[in-house]
Amino acid sequence: MALVPKSAKELISDPALTYKTIIEPAVSTQTVIVWVRNRRLSASSKHFLDLLRAMARKPKGPC
């Protein structure tokens, strides 16, 4: 048994698996980004981090 994002169902198409949607209690998650301390980030990694920071600053609308 595992808790996975709903999008995982599209990636793993195994007829032996059963997927159930959790209705109650509501499930929420937090996402973090991790990198090795004292290591230089590549230019693409820096741009990706900038993009994530910009997205985190945007106000969230109703879901």
PyMOL Python script that loads the backbone (N, CA, C, O; Angstrom):
from pymol import cmd

cmd.read_pdbstr("""\
ATOM      1  N   MET A   1       0.845  -1.153   0.000  1.00  0.00           N
ATOM      2  CA  MET A   1       0.000   0.000   0.000  1.00  0.00           C
ATOM      3  C   MET A   1       0.898   1.225   0.000  1.00  0.00           C
ATOM      4  O   MET A   1       1.944   1.250   0.648  1.00  0.00           O
ATOM      5  N   ALA A   2       0.465   2.250  -0.747  1.00  0.00           N
ATOM      6  CA  ALA A   2       1.239   3.495  -0.813  1.00  0.00           C
ATOM      7  C   ALA A   2       0.309   4.658  -1.099  1.00  0.00           C
ATOM      8  O   ALA A   2      -0.729   4.492  -1.740  1.00  0.00           O
ATOM      9  N   LEU A   3       0.680   5.827  -0.624  1.00  0.00           N
ATOM     10  CA  LEU A   3      -0.009   7.062  -0.982  1.00  0.00           C
ATOM     11  C   LEU A   3       0.797   7.708  -2.091  1.00  0.00           C
ATOM     12  O   LEU A   3       1.985   7.985  -1.928  1.00  0.00           O
ATOM     13  N   VAL A   4       0.150   7.944  -3.212  1.00  0.00           N
ATOM     14  CA  VAL A   4       0.833   8.548  -4.351  1.00  0.00           C
ATOM     15  C   VAL A   4      -0.048   9.645  -4.930  1.00  0.00           C
ATOM     16  O   VAL A   4      -1.264   9.621  -4.737  1.00  0.00           O
ATOM     17  N   PRO A   5       0.537  10.598  -5.631  1.00  0.00           N
ATOM     18  CA  PRO A   5      -0.278  11.619  -6.283  1.00  0.00           C
ATOM     19  C   PRO A   5      -1.171  10.970  -7.345  1.00  0.00           C
ATOM     20  O   PRO A   5      -0.822   9.943  -7.927  1.00  0.00           O
ATOM     21  N   LYS A   6      -2.309  11.581  -7.578  1.00  0.00           N
ATOM     22  CA  LYS A   6      -3.246  11.042  -8.562  1.00  0.00           C
ATOM     23  C   LYS A   6      -2.589  10.905  -9.942  1.00  0.00           C
ATOM     24  O   LYS A   6      -2.937  10.015 -10.718  1.00  0.00           O
ATOM     25  N   SER A   7      -1.650  11.785 -10.231  1.00  0.00           N
ATOM     26  CA  SER A   7      -0.971  11.739 -11.531  1.00  0.00           C
ATOM     27  C   SER A   7      -0.165  10.453 -11.710  1.00  0.00           C
ATOM     28  O   SER A   7       0.132  10.079 -12.844  1.00  0.00           O
ATOM     29  N   ALA A   8       0.196   9.769 -10.628  1.00  0.00           N
ATOM     30  CA  ALA A   8       0.957   8.522 -10.733  1.00  0.00           C
ATOM     31  C   ALA A   8       0.160   7.439 -11.434  1.00  0.00           C
ATOM     32  O   ALA A   8       0.731   6.536 -12.045  1.00  0.00           O
ATOM     33  N   LYS A   9      -1.154   7.528 -11.347  1.00  0.00           N
ATOM     34  CA  LYS A   9      -2.011   6.529 -11.993  1.00  0.00           C
ATOM     35  C   LYS A   9      -1.772   6.503 -13.500  1.00  0.00           C
ATOM     36  O   LYS A   9      -1.837   5.446 -14.128  1.00  0.00           O
ATOM     37  N   GLU A  10      -1.498   7.663 -14.071  1.00  0.00           N
ATOM     38  CA  GLU A  10      -1.240   7.751 -15.510  1.00  0.00           C
ATOM     39  C   GLU A  10       0.119   7.158 -15.879  1.00  0.00           C
ATOM     40  O   GLU A  10       0.313   6.689 -17.000  1.00  0.00           O
ATOM     41  N   LEU A  11       1.046   7.182 -14.940  1.00  0.00           N
ATOM     42  CA  LEU A  11       2.398   6.701 -15.212  1.00  0.00           C
ATOM     43  C   LEU A  11       2.547   5.195 -15.013  1.00  0.00           C
ATOM     44  O   LEU A  11       3.396   4.561 -15.639  1.00  0.00           O
ATOM     45  N   ILE A  12       1.720   4.631 -14.142  1.00  0.00           N
ATOM     46  CA  ILE A  12       1.847   3.212 -13.804  1.00  0.00           C
ATOM     47  C   ILE A  12       0.553   2.510 -14.188  1.00  0.00           C
ATOM     48  O   ILE A  12      -0.428   2.543 -13.445  1.00  0.00           O
ATOM     49  N   SER A  13       0.558   1.883 -15.339  1.00  0.00           N
ATOM     50  CA  SER A  13      -0.659   1.194 -15.786  1.00  0.00           C
ATOM     51  C   SER A  13      -0.474  -0.310 -15.603  1.00  0.00           C
ATOM     52  O   SER A  13      -0.083  -1.025 -16.525  1.00  0.00           O
ATOM     53  N   ASP A  14      -0.763  -0.763 -14.400  1.00  0.00           N
ATOM     54  CA  ASP A  14      -0.646  -2.180 -14.064  1.00  0.00           C
ATOM     55  C   ASP A  14      -2.028  -2.658 -13.621  1.00  0.00           C
ATOM     56  O   ASP A  14      -2.553  -2.164 -12.623  1.00  0.00           O
ATOM     57  N   PRO A  15      -2.626  -3.609 -14.339  1.00  0.00           N
ATOM     58  CA  PRO A  15      -3.966  -4.070 -13.977  1.00  0.00           C
ATOM     59  C   PRO A  15      -4.028  -4.730 -12.603  1.00  0.00           C
ATOM     60  O   PRO A  15      -5.119  -4.928 -12.068  1.00  0.00           O
ATOM     61  N   ALA A  16      -2.895  -5.070 -12.030  1.00  0.00           N
ATOM     62  CA  ALA A  16      -2.876  -5.686 -10.710  1.00  0.00           C
ATOM     63  C   ALA A  16      -3.045  -4.645  -9.592  1.00  0.00           C
ATOM     64  O   ALA A  16      -3.280  -4.999  -8.437  1.00  0.00           O
ATOM     65  N   LEU A  17      -2.924  -3.363  -9.949  1.00  0.00           N
ATOM     66  CA  LEU A  17      -3.035  -2.308  -8.948  1.00  0.00           C
ATOM     67  C   LEU A  17      -4.454  -1.763  -8.878  1.00  0.00           C
ATOM     68  O   LEU A  17      -5.151  -1.672  -9.889  1.00  0.00           O
ATOM     69  N   THR A  18      -4.863  -1.407  -7.679  1.00  0.00           N
ATOM     70  CA  THR A  18      -6.155  -0.773  -7.463  1.00  0.00           C
ATOM     71  C   THR A  18      -5.908   0.612  -6.894  1.00  0.00           C
ATOM     72  O   THR A  18      -5.120   0.773  -5.962  1.00  0.00           O
ATOM     73  N   TYR A  19      -6.571   1.599  -7.445  1.00  0.00           N
ATOM     74  CA  TYR A  19      -6.434   2.983  -6.994  1.00  0.00           C
ATOM     75  C   TYR A  19      -7.715   3.420  -6.305  1.00  0.00           C
ATOM     76  O   TYR A  19      -8.810   3.172  -6.810  1.00  0.00           O
ATOM     77  N   LYS A  20      -7.585   4.063  -5.166  1.00  0.00           N
ATOM     78  CA  LYS A  20      -8.719   4.605  -4.424  1.00  0.00           C
ATOM     79  C   LYS A  20      -8.433   6.072  -4.125  1.00  0.00           C
ATOM     80  O   LYS A  20      -7.330   6.420  -3.704  1.00  0.00           O
ATOM     81  N   THR A  21      -9.423   6.925  -4.343  1.00  0.00           N
ATOM     82  CA  THR A  21      -9.287   8.338  -4.038  1.00  0.00           C
ATOM     83  C   THR A  21      -9.673   8.573  -2.586  1.00  0.00           C
ATOM     84  O   THR A  21     -10.714   8.103  -2.128  1.00  0.00           O
ATOM     85  N   ILE A  22      -8.831   9.299  -1.866  1.00  0.00           N
ATOM     86  CA  ILE A  22      -9.108   9.625  -0.464  1.00  0.00           C
ATOM     87  C   ILE A  22      -9.977  10.883  -0.441  1.00  0.00           C
ATOM     88  O   ILE A  22      -9.579  11.939  -0.932  1.00  0.00           O
ATOM     89  N   ILE A  23     -11.159  10.749   0.135  1.00  0.00           N
ATOM     90  CA  ILE A  23     -12.083  11.884   0.229  1.00  0.00           C
ATOM     91  C   ILE A  23     -11.974  12.547   1.601  1.00  0.00           C
ATOM     92  O   ILE A  23     -11.814  13.765   1.691  1.00  0.00           O
ATOM     93  N   GLU A  24     -12.056  11.769   2.646  1.00  0.00           N
ATOM     94  CA  GLU A  24     -11.999  12.264   4.018  1.00  0.00           C
ATOM     95  C   GLU A  24     -10.964  11.462   4.781  1.00  0.00           C
ATOM     96  O   GLU A  24     -10.955  10.242   4.617  1.00  0.00           O
ATOM     97  N   PRO A  25     -10.127  12.006   5.565  1.00  0.00           N
ATOM     98  CA  PRO A  25      -9.888  13.437   5.720  1.00  0.00           C
ATOM     99  C   PRO A  25      -9.140  13.984   4.518  1.00  0.00           C
ATOM    100  O   PRO A  25      -8.463  13.244   3.805  1.00  0.00           O
ATOM    101  N   ALA A  26      -9.266  15.271   4.303  1.00  0.00           N
ATOM    102  CA  ALA A  26      -8.578  15.909   3.183  1.00  0.00           C
ATOM    103  C   ALA A  26      -7.068  15.739   3.350  1.00  0.00           C
ATOM    104  O   ALA A  26      -6.541  15.787   4.462  1.00  0.00           O
ATOM    105  N   VAL A  27      -6.394  15.543   2.237  1.00  0.00           N
ATOM    106  CA  VAL A  27      -4.945  15.352   2.259  1.00  0.00           C
ATOM    107  C   VAL A  27      -4.290  16.599   1.670  1.00  0.00           C
ATOM    108  O   VAL A  27      -4.707  17.088   0.620  1.00  0.00           O
ATOM    109  N   SER A  28      -3.280  17.103   2.341  1.00  0.00           N
ATOM    110  CA  SER A  28      -2.521  18.224   1.800  1.00  0.00           C
ATOM    111  C   SER A  28      -1.035  17.878   1.872  1.00  0.00           C
ATOM    112  O   SER A  28      -0.605  17.070   2.695  1.00  0.00           O
ATOM    113  N   THR A  29      -0.283  18.496   1.010  1.00  0.00           N
ATOM    114  CA  THR A  29       1.150  18.239   0.977  1.00  0.00           C
ATOM    115  C   THR A  29       1.921  19.550   0.890  1.00  0.00           C
ATOM    116  O   THR A  29       1.362  20.596   0.558  1.00  0.00           O
ATOM    117  N   GLN A  30       3.180  19.477   1.186  1.00  0.00           N
ATOM    118  CA  GLN A  30       4.088  20.591   0.977  1.00  0.00           C
ATOM    119  C   GLN A  30       5.238  20.066   0.123  1.00  0.00           C
ATOM    120  O   GLN A  30       5.670  18.923   0.271  1.00  0.00           O
ATOM    121  N   THR A  31       5.715  20.909  -0.755  1.00  0.00           N
ATOM    122  CA  THR A  31       6.809  20.523  -1.636  1.00  0.00           C
ATOM    123  C   THR A  31       8.061  21.295  -1.235  1.00  0.00           C
ATOM    124  O   THR A  31       7.999  22.487  -0.931  1.00  0.00           O
ATOM    125  N   VAL A  32       9.170  20.617  -1.236  1.00  0.00           N
ATOM    126  CA  VAL A  32      10.445  21.266  -0.934  1.00  0.00           C
ATOM    127  C   VAL A  32      11.428  20.938  -2.042  1.00  0.00           C
ATOM    128  O   VAL A  32      11.258  19.963  -2.775  1.00  0.00           O
ATOM    129  N   ILE A  33      12.444  21.753  -2.154  1.00  0.00           N
ATOM    130  CA  ILE A  33      13.531  21.472  -3.083  1.00  0.00           C
ATOM    131  C   ILE A  33      14.800  21.341  -2.248  1.00  0.00           C
ATOM    132  O   ILE A  33      15.018  22.103  -1.306  1.00  0.00           O
ATOM    133  N   VAL A  34      15.618  20.383  -2.601  1.00  0.00           N
ATOM    134  CA  VAL A  34      16.803  20.057  -1.803  1.00  0.00           C
ATOM    135  C   VAL A  34      18.018  19.984  -2.724  1.00  0.00           C
ATOM    136  O   VAL A  34      17.946  19.462  -3.836  1.00  0.00           O
ATOM    137  N   TRP A  35      19.115  20.510  -2.240  1.00  0.00           N
ATOM    138  CA  TRP A  35      20.375  20.342  -2.963  1.00  0.00           C
ATOM    139  C   TRP A  35      21.501  20.210  -1.954  1.00  0.00           C
ATOM    140  O   TRP A  35      21.318  20.507  -0.774  1.00  0.00           O
ATOM    141  N   VAL A  36      22.653  19.772  -2.407  1.00  0.00           N
ATOM    142  CA  VAL A  36      23.795  19.541  -1.526  1.00  0.00           C
ATOM    143  C   VAL A  36      24.386  20.882  -1.106  1.00  0.00           C
ATOM    144  O   VAL A  36      24.697  21.731  -1.941  1.00  0.00           O
ATOM    145  N   ARG A  37      24.531  21.053   0.190  1.00  0.00           N
ATOM    146  CA  ARG A  37      25.072  22.289   0.749  1.00  0.00           C
ATOM    147  C   ARG A  37      26.502  22.517   0.249  1.00  0.00           C
ATOM    148  O   ARG A  37      27.258  21.570   0.034  1.00  0.00           O
ATOM    149  N   ASN A  38      26.847  23.770   0.072  1.00  0.00           N
ATOM    150  CA  ASN A  38      28.202  24.185  -0.332  1.00  0.00           C
ATOM    151  C   ASN A  38      28.613  23.653  -1.699  1.00  0.00           C
ATOM    152  O   ASN A  38      29.803  23.544  -1.996  1.00  0.00           O
ATOM    153  N   ARG A  39      27.636  23.325  -2.522  1.00  0.00           N
ATOM    154  CA  ARG A  39      27.934  22.936  -3.905  1.00  0.00           C
ATOM    155  C   ARG A  39      27.343  23.988  -4.830  1.00  0.00           C
ATOM    156  O   ARG A  39      26.250  24.501  -4.588  1.00  0.00           O
ATOM    157  N   ARG A  40      28.061  24.298  -5.869  1.00  0.00           N
ATOM    158  CA  ARG A  40      27.552  25.264  -6.847  1.00  0.00           C
ATOM    159  C   ARG A  40      26.422  24.638  -7.649  1.00  0.00           C
ATOM    160  O   ARG A  40      26.481  23.468  -8.028  1.00  0.00           O
ATOM    161  N   LEU A  41      25.389  25.441  -7.901  1.00  0.00           N
ATOM    162  CA  LEU A  41      24.301  24.983  -8.748  1.00  0.00           C
ATOM    163  C   LEU A  41      24.620  25.334 -10.196  1.00  0.00           C
ATOM    164  O   LEU A  41      25.227  26.368 -10.475  1.00  0.00           O
ATOM    165  N   SER A  42      24.209  24.474 -11.104  1.00  0.00           N
ATOM    166  CA  SER A  42      24.392  24.767 -12.525  1.00  0.00           C
ATOM    167  C   SER A  42      23.481  25.935 -12.894  1.00  0.00           C
ATOM    168  O   SER A  42      22.566  26.280 -12.146  1.00  0.00           O
ATOM    169  N   ALA A  43      23.734  26.529 -14.033  1.00  0.00           N
ATOM    170  CA  ALA A  43      22.910  27.648 -14.488  1.00  0.00           C
ATOM    171  C   ALA A  43      21.452  27.227 -14.632  1.00  0.00           C
ATOM    172  O   ALA A  43      20.548  27.971 -14.250  1.00  0.00           O
ATOM    173  N   SER A  44      21.223  26.042 -15.178  1.00  0.00           N
ATOM    174  CA  SER A  44      19.836  25.583 -15.344  1.00  0.00           C
ATOM    175  C   SER A  44      19.178  25.340 -13.986  1.00  0.00           C
ATOM    176  O   SER A  44      17.985  25.599 -13.826  1.00  0.00           O
ATOM    177  N   SER A  45      19.927  24.853 -13.019  1.00  0.00           N
ATOM    178  CA  SER A  45      19.380  24.656 -11.673  1.00  0.00           C
ATOM    179  C   SER A  45      19.021  25.989 -11.031  1.00  0.00           C
ATOM    180  O   SER A  45      17.987  26.106 -10.374  1.00  0.00           O
ATOM    181  N   LYS A  46      19.868  26.989 -11.219  1.00  0.00           N
ATOM    182  CA  LYS A  46      19.583  28.319 -10.679  1.00  0.00           C
ATOM    183  C   LYS A  46      18.320  28.899 -11.311  1.00  0.00           C
ATOM    184  O   LYS A  46      17.490  29.484 -10.615  1.00  0.00           O
ATOM    185  N   HIS A  47      18.173  28.739 -12.616  1.00  0.00           N
ATOM    186  CA  HIS A  47      16.974  29.235 -13.303  1.00  0.00           C
ATOM    187  C   HIS A  47      15.730  28.504 -12.803  1.00  0.00           C
ATOM    188  O   HIS A  47      14.687  29.124 -12.596  1.00  0.00           O
ATOM    189  N   PHE A  48      15.835  27.205 -12.611  1.00  0.00           N
ATOM    190  CA  PHE A  48      14.717  26.421 -12.099  1.00  0.00           C
ATOM    191  C   PHE A  48      14.334  26.900 -10.697  1.00  0.00           C
ATOM    192  O   PHE A  48      13.150  27.053 -10.396  1.00  0.00           O
ATOM    193  N   LEU A  49      15.316  27.133  -9.852  1.00  0.00           N
ATOM    194  CA  LEU A  49      15.067  27.626  -8.501  1.00  0.00           C
ATOM    195  C   LEU A  49      14.408  29.008  -8.547  1.00  0.00           C
ATOM    196  O   LEU A  49      13.490  29.281  -7.774  1.00  0.00           O
ATOM    197  N   ASP A  50      14.866  29.871  -9.442  1.00  0.00           N
ATOM    198  CA  ASP A  50      14.243  31.196  -9.606  1.00  0.00           C
ATOM    199  C   ASP A  50      12.785  31.054 -10.031  1.00  0.00           C
ATOM    200  O   ASP A  50      11.917  31.773  -9.534  1.00  0.00           O
ATOM    201  N   LEU A  51      12.520  30.138 -10.939  1.00  0.00           N
ATOM    202  CA  LEU A  51      11.141  29.896 -11.396  1.00  0.00           C
ATOM    203  C   LEU A  51      10.269  29.434 -10.235  1.00  0.00           C
ATOM    204  O   LEU A  51       9.155  29.928 -10.066  1.00  0.00           O
ATOM    205  N   LEU A  52      10.760  28.500  -9.441  1.00  0.00           N
ATOM    206  CA  LEU A  52       9.991  28.010  -8.290  1.00  0.00           C
ATOM    207  C   LEU A  52       9.721  29.121  -7.289  1.00  0.00           C
ATOM    208  O   LEU A  52       8.620  29.223  -6.748  1.00  0.00           O
ATOM    209  N   ARG A  53      10.724  29.952  -7.043  1.00  0.00           N
ATOM    210  CA  ARG A  53      10.545  31.063  -6.102  1.00  0.00           C
ATOM    211  C   ARG A  53       9.496  32.047  -6.625  1.00  0.00           C
ATOM    212  O   ARG A  53       8.668  32.536  -5.855  1.00  0.00           O
ATOM    213  N   ALA A  54       9.526  32.337  -7.921  1.00  0.00           N
ATOM    214  CA  ALA A  54       8.536  33.239  -8.522  1.00  0.00           C
ATOM    215  C   ALA A  54       7.139  32.646  -8.416  1.00  0.00           C
ATOM    216  O   ALA A  54       6.180  33.362  -8.127  1.00  0.00           O
ATOM    217  N   MET A  55       7.020  31.352  -8.648  1.00  0.00           N
ATOM    218  CA  MET A  55       5.713  30.693  -8.555  1.00  0.00           C
ATOM    219  C   MET A  55       5.203  30.701  -7.113  1.00  0.00           C
ATOM    220  O   MET A  55       4.000  30.827  -6.886  1.00  0.00           O
ATOM    221  N   ALA A  56       6.089  30.569  -6.153  1.00  0.00           N
ATOM    222  CA  ALA A  56       5.701  30.556  -4.741  1.00  0.00           C
ATOM    223  C   ALA A  56       5.202  31.944  -4.303  1.00  0.00           C
ATOM    224  O   ALA A  56       4.387  32.045  -3.385  1.00  0.00           O
ATOM    225  N   ARG A  57       5.674  32.983  -4.937  1.00  0.00           N
ATOM    226  CA  ARG A  57       5.263  34.340  -4.568  1.00  0.00           C
ATOM    227  C   ARG A  57       3.913  34.734  -5.146  1.00  0.00           C
ATOM    228  O   ARG A  57       3.267  35.653  -4.643  1.00  0.00           O
ATOM    229  N   LYS A  58       3.478  34.040  -6.208  1.00  0.00           N
ATOM    230  CA  LYS A  58       2.203  34.386  -6.838  1.00  0.00           C
ATOM    231  C   LYS A  58       1.045  34.057  -5.906  1.00  0.00           C
ATOM    232  O   LYS A  58       1.057  33.020  -5.242  1.00  0.00           O
ATOM    233  N   PRO A  59       0.043  34.936  -5.853  1.00  0.00           N
ATOM    234  CA  PRO A  59      -1.125  34.617  -5.024  1.00  0.00           C
ATOM    235  C   PRO A  59      -1.868  33.408  -5.598  1.00  0.00           C
ATOM    236  O   PRO A  59      -1.974  33.234  -6.812  1.00  0.00           O
ATOM    237  N   LYS A  60      -2.367  32.594  -4.700  1.00  0.00           N
ATOM    238  CA  LYS A  60      -3.088  31.394  -5.120  1.00  0.00           C
ATOM    239  C   LYS A  60      -4.571  31.724  -5.235  1.00  0.00           C
ATOM    240  O   LYS A  60      -5.154  32.344  -4.346  1.00  0.00           O
ATOM    241  N   GLY A  61      -5.162  31.305  -6.331  1.00  0.00           N
ATOM    242  CA  GLY A  61      -6.592  31.511  -6.538  1.00  0.00           C
ATOM    243  C   GLY A  61      -7.385  30.365  -5.939  1.00  0.00           C
ATOM    244  O   GLY A  61      -6.805  29.401  -5.440  1.00  0.00           O
ATOM    245  N   PRO A  62      -8.698  30.461  -5.985  1.00  0.00           N
ATOM    246  CA  PRO A  62      -9.535  29.369  -5.456  1.00  0.00           C
ATOM    247  C   PRO A  62      -9.360  28.097  -6.274  1.00  0.00           C
ATOM    248  O   PRO A  62      -9.209  28.144  -7.494  1.00  0.00           O
ATOM    249  N   CYS A  63      -9.382  26.978  -5.596  1.00  0.00           N
ATOM    250  CA  CYS A  63      -9.207  25.689  -6.261  1.00  0.00           C
ATOM    251  C   CYS A  63     -10.535  25.024  -6.516  1.00  0.00           C
ATOM    252  O   CYS A  63     -10.579  23.926  -7.071  1.00  0.00           O
TER     253      CYS A  63
END
""", "prot")
cmd.dss("prot")
cmd.show_as("cartoon", "prot")
cmd.util.cbc("prot")
cmd.orient("prot")
